[in-house]
Amino acid sequence: MANAVSSTSKFILKHPETEAAHTLYQLCLALEAGAAFELERIYQLDPKPFELAIDLLEEWRFDRHVTVRRVRKYLEQPDE
């Protein structure tokens, strides 16, 4: 699987004036900040940017899951 952040960034840079690029950019900002984002905006995208948005969400969710697991593992280990 391609790096979703990289693929999304390339799309945004290649199509900077489009509504799809603006939506994807706003999604990136919302994910980074933990802010609200209207999911309906994703469903209005054409197929390619829609897939980028879904891939971005999947990658973000996986990264958060891994981070939480690492923190829990660290916290559960006794002090040496």
DAQUIGI-V687303 format. One record per residue. PSI is psi in radians with two decimals (none if undefined). Layout:
# DAQUIGI-V687303
PSI
PSI
This chain:
# DAQUIGI-V687303
2.33
2.68
2.01
-0.64
-0.77
-0.81
-0.71
-0.73
-0.76
-0.73
-0.80
-0.77
-0.56
-0.47
0.96
-0.44
0.00
2.73
-0.61
-0.77
-0.71
-0.76
-0.80
-0.69
-0.77
-0.63
-0.78
-0.80
-0.74
-0.74
-0.74
-0.69
-0.17
0.53
2.91
2.63
2.33
1.91
-0.44
-0.50
-0.59
-0.71
-0.28
-0.12
2.68
2.91
-0.82
-0.96
-0.50
-0.83
-0.67
-0.74
-0.76
-0.77
-0.71
-0.78
-0.73
-0.78
-0.74
-0.79
-0.76
-0.81
-0.72
-0.72
-0.80
-0.74
-0.80
-0.76
-0.71
-0.75
-0.79
-0.76
-0.77
-0.75
-0.47
-0.22
2.37
2.64
2.48
none
